């Protein structure tokens, strides 16, 4: 799909519907591939897309073509990486 240029991380700006349509189609074909797609293009590429500057553009193009593979790590301070068991507590702060 990347070689055929059916989607792009630049679609977050240019055509977000195309990116999410690719997710839907991949999920129907192979859910595990859809998960890998999400990590590469949404979590990794999407984060960089949201935060990049002009100097990151060569890297962005490599991410888009899969020349550079990425990952995404999310954890909670003092909790480790057991995301299914992670819990969050919200505390109302009336002063805020």
N, CA, C and O atoms as CSV, one atom per row, in Angstrom:
chain,resi,resn,atom,element,x,y,z
A,1,UNK,N,N,0.820,-1.197,0.000
A,1,UNK,CA,C,0.000,0.000,0.000
A,1,UNK,C,C,0.862,1.258,0.000
A,1,UNK,O,O,0.534,2.247,-0.656
A,2,UNK,N,N,1.958,1.212,0.737
A,2,UNK,CA,C,2.847,2.380,0.764
A,2,UNK,C,C,3.506,2.564,-0.602
A,2,UNK,O,O,3.617,3.686,-1.096
A,3,UNK,N,N,3.944,1.451,-1.213
A,3,UNK,CA,C,4.573,1.551,-2.528
A,3,UNK,C,C,3.609,2.104,-3.576
A,3,UNK,O,O,4.013,2.840,-4.477
A,4,UNK,N,N,2.340,1.743,-3.450
A,4,UNK,CA,C,1.331,2.225,-4.401
A,4,UNK,C,C,0.884,3.650,-4.085
A,4,UNK,O,O,0.127,4.259,-4.840
A,5,UNK,N,N,1.367,4.170,-2.953
A,5,UNK,CA,C,1.038,5.541,-2.524
A,5,UNK,C,C,-0.478,5.750,-2.393
A,5,UNK,O,O,-1.026,6.762,-2.830
A,6,UNK,N,N,-1.136,4.757,-1.775
A,6,UNK,CA,C,-2.576,4.848,-1.555
A,6,UNK,C,C,-2.927,5.748,-0.376
A,6,UNK,O,O,-4.082,6.144,-0.214
A,7,UNK,N,N,-1.942,6.067,0.435
A,7,UNK,CA,C,-2.135,6.934,1.594
A,7,UNK,C,C,-0.822,7.599,1.904
A,7,UNK,O,O,0.213,7.251,1.337
A,8,UNK,N,N,-0.863,8.563,2.809
A,8,UNK,CA,C,0.338,9.293,3.180
A,8,UNK,C,C,0.148,9.883,4.565
A,8,UNK,O,O,-0.976,10.212,4.945
A,9,UNK,N,N,1.230,10.023,5.329
A,9,UNK,CA,C,1.096,10.720,6.602
A,9,UNK,C,C,0.732,12.185,6.371
A,9,UNK,O,O,0.203,12.848,7.262
A,10,UNK,N,N,1.015,12.674,5.190
A,10,UNK,CA,C,0.642,14.042,4.857
A,10,UNK,C,C,-0.875,14.178,4.674
A,10,UNK,O,O,-1.407,15.286,4.603
A,11,UNK,N,N,-1.562,13.023,4.600
A,11,UNK,CA,C,-3.026,13.054,4.527
A,11,UNK,C,C,-3.648,13.592,5.812
A,11,UNK,O,O,-4.798,14.031,5.799
A,12,UNK,N,N,-2.918,13.566,6.910
A,12,UNK,CA,C,-3.447,14.176,8.131
A,12,UNK,C,C,-3.813,15.635,7.871
A,12,UNK,O,O,-4.763,16.158,8.453
A,13,UNK,N,N,-3.058,16.281,7.001
A,13,UNK,CA,C,-3.318,17.675,6.649
A,13,UNK,C,C,-4.118,17.769,5.354
A,13,UNK,O,O,-5.087,18.524,5.269
A,14,UNK,N,N,-3.709,16.998,4.347
A,14,UNK,CA,C,-4.263,17.146,2.998
A,14,UNK,C,C,-5.581,16.405,2.766
A,14,UNK,O,O,-6.448,16.903,2.049
A,15,UNK,N,N,-5.740,15.216,3.370
A,15,UNK,CA,C,-6.928,14.392,3.105
A,15,UNK,C,C,-7.123,13.377,4.225
A,15,UNK,O,O,-6.897,12.185,4.015
A,16,UNK,N,N,-7.542,13.825,5.422
A,16,UNK,CA,C,-7.662,12.907,6.552
A,16,UNK,C,C,-8.641,11.759,6.309
A,16,UNK,O,O,-8.455,10.671,6.853
A,17,UNK,N,N,-9.669,11.979,5.510
A,17,UNK,CA,C,-10.627,10.907,5.224
A,17,UNK,C,C,-9.915,9.738,4.539
A,17,UNK,O,O,-10.228,8.580,4.813
A,18,UNK,N,N,-8.970,10.029,3.661
A,18,UNK,CA,C,-8.233,8.966,2.973
A,18,UNK,C,C,-7.467,8.091,3.957
A,18,UNK,O,O,-7.454,6.868,3.822
A,19,UNK,N,N,-6.837,8.706,4.936
A,19,UNK,CA,C,-6.064,7.945,5.922
A,19,UNK,C,C,-6.978,7.030,6.737
A,19,UNK,O,O,-6.644,5.868,6.966
A,20,UNK,N,N,-8.106,7.536,7.167
A,20,UNK,CA,C,-9.010,6.729,7.978
A,20,UNK,C,C,-9.731,5.672,7.144
A,20,UNK,O,O,-10.096,4.617,7.663
A,21,UNK,N,N,-9.938,5.946,5.867
A,21,UNK,CA,C,-10.494,4.936,4.971
A,21,UNK,C,C,-9.514,3.786,4.808
A,21,UNK,O,O,-9.917,2.623,4.775
A,22,UNK,N,N,-8.233,4.104,4.705
A,22,UNK,CA,C,-7.205,3.050,4.613
A,22,UNK,C,C,-7.245,2.165,5.856
A,22,UNK,O,O,-7.111,0.945,5.751
A,23,UNK,N,N,-7.426,2.763,7.025
A,23,UNK,CA,C,-7.550,1.983,8.259
A,23,UNK,C,C,-8.720,1.012,8.186
A,23,UNK,O,O,-8.582,-0.164,8.521
A,24,UNK,N,N,-9.860,1.503,7.751
A,24,UNK,CA,C,-11.048,0.661,7.684
A,24,UNK,C,C,-10.848,-0.520,6.738
A,24,UNK,O,O,-11.236,-1.646,7.052
A,25,UNK,N,N,-10.251,-0.263,5.595
A,25,UNK,CA,C,-10.030,-1.336,4.627
A,25,UNK,C,C,-9.006,-2.343,5.143
A,25,UNK,O,O,-9.201,-3.550,4.997
A,26,UNK,N,N,-7.937,-1.869,5.734
A,26,UNK,CA,C,-6.932,-2.783,6.281
A,26,UNK,C,C,-7.506,-3.644,7.396
A,26,UNK,O,O,-7.195,-4.832,7.482
A,27,UNK,N,N,-8.329,-3.069,8.241
A,27,UNK,CA,C,-8.918,-3.817,9.355
A,27,UNK,C,C,-9.791,-4.960,8.847
A,27,UNK,O,O,-9.868,-6.009,9.487
A,28,UNK,N,N,-10.442,-4.772,7.719
A,28,UNK,CA,C,-11.272,-5.833,7.150
A,28,UNK,C,C,-10.431,-6.953,6.548
A,28,UNK,O,O,-10.837,-8.115,6.552
A,29,UNK,N,N,-9.267,-6.600,6.037
A,29,UNK,CA,C,-8.396,-7.576,5.385
A,29,UNK,C,C,-7.533,-8.316,6.404
A,29,UNK,O,O,-7.460,-9.545,6.391
A,30,UNK,N,N,-6.882,-7.562,7.283
A,30,UNK,CA,C,-5.953,-8.149,8.256
A,30,UNK,C,C,-5.848,-7.223,9.468
A,30,UNK,O,O,-5.107,-6.241,9.431
A,31,UNK,N,N,-6.582,-7.527,10.541
A,31,UNK,CA,C,-6.570,-6.647,11.718
A,31,UNK,C,C,-5.173,-6.409,12.298
A,31,UNK,O,O,-4.901,-5.316,12.794
A,32,UNK,N,N,-4.290,-7.395,12.247
A,32,UNK,CA,C,-2.946,-7.181,12.799
A,32,UNK,C,C,-2.168,-6.182,11.950
A,32,UNK,O,O,-1.392,-5.390,12.485
A,33,UNK,N,N,-2.366,-6.208,10.648
A,33,UNK,CA,C,-1.724,-5.227,9.776
A,33,UNK,C,C,-2.279,-3.833,10.061
A,33,UNK,O,O,-1.555,-2.839,10.013
A,34,UNK,N,N,-3.564,-3.780,10.355
A,34,UNK,CA,C,-4.186,-2.502,10.697
A,34,UNK,C,C,-3.553,-1.908,11.955
A,34,UNK,O,O,-3.356,-0.696,12.038
A,35,UNK,N,N,-3.239,-2.751,12.924
A,35,UNK,CA,C,-2.580,-2.281,14.151
A,35,UNK,C,C,-1.192,-1.741,13.836
A,35,UNK,O,O,-0.813,-0.679,14.331
A,36,UNK,N,N,-0.438,-2.453,13.025
A,36,UNK,CA,C,0.900,-1.999,12.634
A,36,UNK,C,C,0.819,-0.687,11.848
A,36,UNK,O,O,1.647,0.207,12.025
A,37,UNK,N,N,-0.171,-0.587,10.994
A,37,UNK,CA,C,-0.408,0.640,10.229
A,37,UNK,C,C,-0.671,1.804,11.183
A,37,UNK,O,O,-0.152,2.905,10.998
A,38,UNK,N,N,-1.485,1.543,12.207
A,38,UNK,CA,C,-1.814,2.583,13.192
A,38,UNK,C,C,-0.568,3.076,13.913
A,38,UNK,O,O,-0.392,4.279,14.101
A,39,UNK,N,N,0.294,2.155,14.317
A,39,UNK,CA,C,1.512,2.558,15.019
A,39,UNK,C,C,2.411,3.378,14.107
A,39,UNK,O,O,2.889,4.441,14.502
A,40,UNK,N,N,2.646,2.898,12.893
A,40,UNK,CA,C,3.554,3.585,11.975
A,40,UNK,C,C,3.012,4.939,11.531
A,40,UNK,O,O,3.719,5.945,11.587
A,41,UNK,N,N,1.771,4.960,11.094
A,41,UNK,CA,C,1.269,6.167,10.442
A,41,UNK,C,C,0.500,7.102,11.367
A,41,UNK,O,O,0.546,8.317,11.174
A,42,UNK,N,N,-0.198,6.581,12.355
A,42,UNK,CA,C,-0.940,7.474,13.252
A,42,UNK,C,C,-0.099,7.874,14.455
A,42,UNK,O,O,0.148,9.059,14.679
A,43,UNK,N,N,0.340,6.892,15.227
A,43,UNK,CA,C,1.030,7.207,16.471
A,43,UNK,C,C,2.419,7.790,16.224
A,43,UNK,O,O,2.761,8.833,16.782
A,44,UNK,N,N,3.215,7.130,15.396
A,44,UNK,CA,C,4.570,7.606,15.103
A,44,UNK,C,C,4.528,8.754,14.097
A,44,UNK,O,O,4.933,9.872,14.415
A,45,UNK,N,N,4.045,8.486,12.891
A,45,UNK,CA,C,4.016,9.505,11.846
A,45,UNK,C,C,3.101,10.668,12.175
A,45,UNK,O,O,3.430,11.820,11.895
A,46,UNK,N,N,1.953,10.372,12.767
A,46,UNK,CA,C,1.016,11.437,13.112
A,46,UNK,C,C,1.559,12.372,14.180
A,46,UNK,O,O,1.345,13.583,14.123
A,47,UNK,N,N,2.265,11.804,15.159
A,47,UNK,CA,C,2.877,12.648,16.191
A,47,UNK,C,C,3.924,13.570,15.575
A,47,UNK,O,O,3.972,14.762,15.878
A,48,UNK,N,N,4.760,13.006,14.708
A,48,UNK,CA,C,5.770,13.834,14.045
A,48,UNK,C,C,5.130,14.844,13.098
A,48,UNK,O,O,5.605,15.970,12.955
A,49,UNK,N,N,4.051,14.423,12.458
A,49,UNK,CA,C,3.357,15.341,11.558
A,49,UNK,C,C,2.837,16.553,12.333
A,49,UNK,O,O,2.893,17.681,11.844
A,50,UNK,N,N,2.344,16.317,13.519
A,50,UNK,CA,C,1.794,17.405,14.334
A,50,UNK,C,C,2.874,18.321,14.895
A,50,UNK,O,O,2.615,19.495,15.161
A,51,UNK,N,N,4.081,17.795,15.076
A,51,UNK,CA,C,5.125,18.543,15.771
A,51,UNK,C,C,6.322,18.922,14.897
A,51,UNK,O,O,7.256,19.558,15.385
A,52,UNK,N,N,6.313,18.547,13.628
A,52,UNK,CA,C,7.506,18.725,12.786
A,52,UNK,C,C,7.765,20.187,12.435
A,52,UNK,O,O,6.886,21.046,12.509
A,53,UNK,N,N,9.018,20.423,12.050
A,53,UNK,CA,C,9.421,21.702,11.465
A,53,UNK,C,C,9.973,21.393,10.079
A,53,UNK,O,O,10.039,20.226,9.693
A,54,UNK,N,N,10.361,22.392,9.339
A,54,UNK,CA,C,10.883,22.184,7.984
A,54,UNK,C,C,12.106,21.264,7.975
A,54,UNK,O,O,12.312,20.516,7.020
A,55,UNK,N,N,12.908,21.317,9.024
A,55,UNK,CA,C,14.117,20.487,9.026
A,55,UNK,C,C,13.792,18.995,9.157
A,55,UNK,O,O,14.653,18.155,8.894
A,56,UNK,N,N,12.570,18.655,9.557
A,56,UNK,CA,C,12.169,17.258,9.682
A,56,UNK,C,C,11.615,16.678,8.377
A,56,UNK,O,O,11.380,15.473,8.289
A,57,UNK,N,N,11.406,17.519,7.370
A,57,UNK,CA,C,10.756,17.069,6.147
A,57,UNK,C,C,11.453,15.887,5.469
A,57,UNK,O,O,10.755,14.987,5.002
A,58,UNK,N,N,12.790,15.835,5.386
A,58,UNK,CA,C,13.418,14.641,4.794
A,58,UNK,C,C,13.064,13.362,5.569
A,58,UNK,O,O,12.837,12.313,4.967
A,59,UNK,N,N,13.017,13.453,6.885
A,59,UNK,CA,C,12.630,12.295,7.702
A,59,UNK,C,C,11.166,11.938,7.468
A,59,UNK,O,O,10.822,10.760,7.381
A,60,UNK,N,N,10.310,12.937,7.367
A,60,UNK,CA,C,8.886,12.694,7.156
A,60,UNK,C,C,8.652,11.921,5.853
A,60,UNK,O,O,7.807,11.027,5.803
A,61,UNK,N,N,9.386,12.262,4.824
A,61,UNK,CA,C,9.239,11.563,3.546
A,61,UNK,C,C,9.689,10.112,3.657
A,61,UNK,O,O,9.110,9.233,3.019
A,62,UNK,N,N,10.718,9.854,4.462
A,62,UNK,CA,C,11.188,8.479,4.671
A,62,UNK,C,C,10.185,7.668,5.486
A,62,UNK,O,O,9.994,6.478,5.236
A,63,UNK,N,N,9.550,8.307,6.452
A,63,UNK,CA,C,8.509,7.636,7.237
A,63,UNK,C,C,7.349,7.284,6.319
A,63,UNK,O,O,6.796,6.187,6.401
A,64,UNK,N,N,6.987,8.199,5.459
A,64,UNK,CA,C,5.862,8.004,4.552
A,64,UNK,C,C,6.106,6.850,3.586
A,64,UNK,O,O,5.169,6.137,3.228
A,65,UNK,N,N,7.349,6.660,3.161
A,65,UNK,CA,C,7.669,5.594,2.205
A,65,UNK,C,C,8.044,4.286,2.894
A,65,UNK,O,O,8.330,3.299,2.215
A,66,UNK,N,N,8.050,4.255,4.207
A,66,UNK,CA,C,8.460,3.109,5.029
A,66,UNK,C,C,9.961,2.851,4.970
A,66,UNK,O,O,10.415,1.772,5.354
A,67,UNK,N,N,10.741,3.825,4.495
A,67,UNK,CA,C,12.202,3.696,4.570
A,67,UNK,C,C,12.659,3.774,6.019
A,67,UNK,O,O,13.692,3.215,6.387
A,68,UNK,N,N,11.883,4.470,6.832
A,68,UNK,CA,C,12.134,4.583,8.267
A,68,UNK,C,C,10.903,4.055,8.983
A,68,UNK,O,O,9.792,4.539,8.771
A,69,UNK,N,N,11.112,3.062,9.829
A,69,UNK,CA,C,10.016,2.498,10.617
A,69,UNK,C,C,10.054,3.106,12.007
A,69,UNK,O,O,11.125,3.392,12.542
A,70,UNK,N,N,8.899,3.297,12.580
A,70,UNK,CA,C,8.828,3.937,13.880
A,70,UNK,C,C,8.096,3.103,14.905
A,70,UNK,O,O,7.608,2.008,14.626
A,71,UNK,N,N,8.037,3.652,16.087
A,71,UNK,CA,C,7.303,3.030,17.174
A,71,UNK,C,C,6.724,4.139,18.039
A,71,UNK,O,O,6.987,5.322,17.819
A,72,UNK,N,N,5.952,3.746,19.000
A,72,UNK,CA,C,5.322,4.709,19.890
A,72,UNK,C,C,5.229,4.042,21.247
A,72,UNK,O,O,4.752,2.913,21.363
A,73,UNK,N,N,5.675,4.728,22.253
A,73,UNK,CA,C,5.641,4.175,23.604
A,73,UNK,C,C,4.808,5.087,24.489
A,73,UNK,O,O,4.998,6.303,24.498
A,74,UNK,N,N,3.907,4.505,25.216
A,74,UNK,CA,C,3.071,5.257,26.141
A,74,UNK,C,C,3.112,4.545,27.484
A,74,UNK,O,O,2.876,3.340,27.560
A,75,UNK,N,N,3.402,5.266,28.509
A,75,UNK,CA,C,3.426,4.675,29.838
A,75,UNK,C,C,2.978,5.710,30.844
A,75,UNK,O,O,2.891,6.898,30.534
A,76,UNK,N,N,2.706,5.271,32.005
A,76,UNK,CA,C,2.288,6.140,33.090
A,76,UNK,C,C,3.385,6.113,34.142
A,76,UNK,O,O,3.858,5.037,34.510
A,77,UNK,N,N,3.791,7.262,34.626
A,77,UNK,CA,C,4.857,7.364,35.608
A,77,UNK,C,C,4.624,6.395,36.765
A,77,UNK,O,O,3.572,6.418,37.404
A,78,UNK,N,N,5.605,5.555,37.024
A,78,UNK,CA,C,5.508,4.616,38.139
A,78,UNK,C,C,4.651,3.400,37.847
A,78,UNK,O,O,4.385,2.614,38.757
A,79,UNK,N,N,4.207,3.215,36.603
A,79,UNK,CA,C,3.305,2.106,36.308
A,79,UNK,C,C,3.906,1.070,35.377
A,79,UNK,O,O,3.517,-0.096,35.445
A,80,UNK,N,N,4.823,1.438,34.524
A,80,UNK,CA,C,5.390,0.480,33.576
A,80,UNK,C,C,4.637,0.481,32.266
A,80,UNK,O,O,4.166,1.527,31.818
A,81,UNK,N,N,4.518,-0.695,31.639
A,81,UNK,CA,C,3.902,-0.754,30.320
A,81,UNK,C,C,2.711,-1.708,30.253
A,81,UNK,O,O,2.438,-2.266,29.190
A,82,UNK,N,N,2.006,-1.907,31.346
A,82,UNK,CA,C,0.841,-2.776,31.356
A,82,UNK,C,C,-0.414,-1.951,31.070
A,82,UNK,O,O,-1.243,-1.742,31.955
A,83,UNK,N,N,-0.544,-1.487,29.836
A,83,UNK,CA,C,-1.625,-0.576,29.467
A,83,UNK,C,C,-3.026,-1.127,29.746
A,83,UNK,O,O,-3.891,-0.358,30.165
A,84,UNK,N,N,-3.295,-2.426,29.533
A,84,UNK,CA,C,-4.659,-2.907,29.809
A,84,UNK,C,C,-5.076,-2.761,31.276
A,84,UNK,O,O,-6.263,-2.624,31.569
A,85,UNK,N,N,-4.128,-2.789,32.178
A,85,UNK,CA,C,-4.452,-2.674,33.604
A,85,UNK,C,C,-4.283,-1.248,34.132
A,85,UNK,O,O,-4.540,-0.993,35.309
A,86,UNK,N,N,-3.858,-0.325,33.283
A,86,UNK,CA,C,-3.626,1.046,33.708
A,86,UNK,C,C,-4.953,1.719,34.060
A,86,UNK,O,O,-5.955,1.542,33.366
A,87,UNK,N,N,-4.946,2.469,35.117
A,87,UNK,CA,C,-6.127,3.212,35.531
A,87,UNK,C,C,-5.754,4.678,35.687
A,87,UNK,O,O,-4.618,5.013,36.021
A,88,UNK,N,N,-6.708,5.528,35.447
A,88,UNK,CA,C,-6.498,6.962,35.576
A,88,UNK,C,C,-7.524,7.519,36.546
A,88,UNK,O,O,-8.682,7.104,36.539
A,89,UNK,N,N,-7.107,8.445,37.367
A,89,UNK,CA,C,-8.019,9.094,38.306
A,89,UNK,C,C,-8.066,10.580,37.982
A,89,UNK,O,O,-7.030,11.228,37.829
A,90,UNK,N,N,-9.261,11.103,37.882
A,90,UNK,CA,C,-9.445,12.536,37.657
A,90,UNK,C,C,-9.862,13.166,38.978
A,90,UNK,O,O,-10.737,12.653,39.676
A,91,UNK,N,N,-9.232,14.272,39.308
A,91,UNK,CA,C,-9.539,14.969,40.554
A,91,UNK,C,C,-9.971,16.390,40.206
A,91,UNK,O,O,-9.238,17.128,39.547
A,92,UNK,N,N,-11.165,16.765,40.655
A,92,UNK,CA,C,-11.688,18.092,40.378
A,92,UNK,C,C,-10.929,19.127,41.209
A,92,UNK,O,O,-10.791,18.998,42.426
A,93,UNK,N,N,-10.446,20.151,40.518
A,93,UNK,CA,C,-9.745,21.246,41.203
A,93,UNK,C,C,-10.560,22.510,40.975
A,93,UNK,O,O,-10.486,23.123,39.910
A,94,UNK,N,N,-11.322,22.886,41.961
A,94,UNK,CA,C,-12.223,24.015,41.824
A,94,UNK,C,C,-11.467,25.328,41.558
A,94,UNK,O,O,-12.025,26.253,40.968
A,95,UNK,N,N,-10.232,25.408,41.982
A,95,UNK,CA,C,-9.434,26.616,41.778
A,95,UNK,C,C,-9.004,26.788,40.324
A,95,UNK,O,O,-8.673,27.896,39.903
A,96,UNK,N,N,-9.008,25.729,39.577
A,96,UNK,CA,C,-8.528,25.784,38.184
A,96,UNK,C,C,-9.513,26.356,37.270
A,96,UNK,O,O,-9.253,26.465,36.072
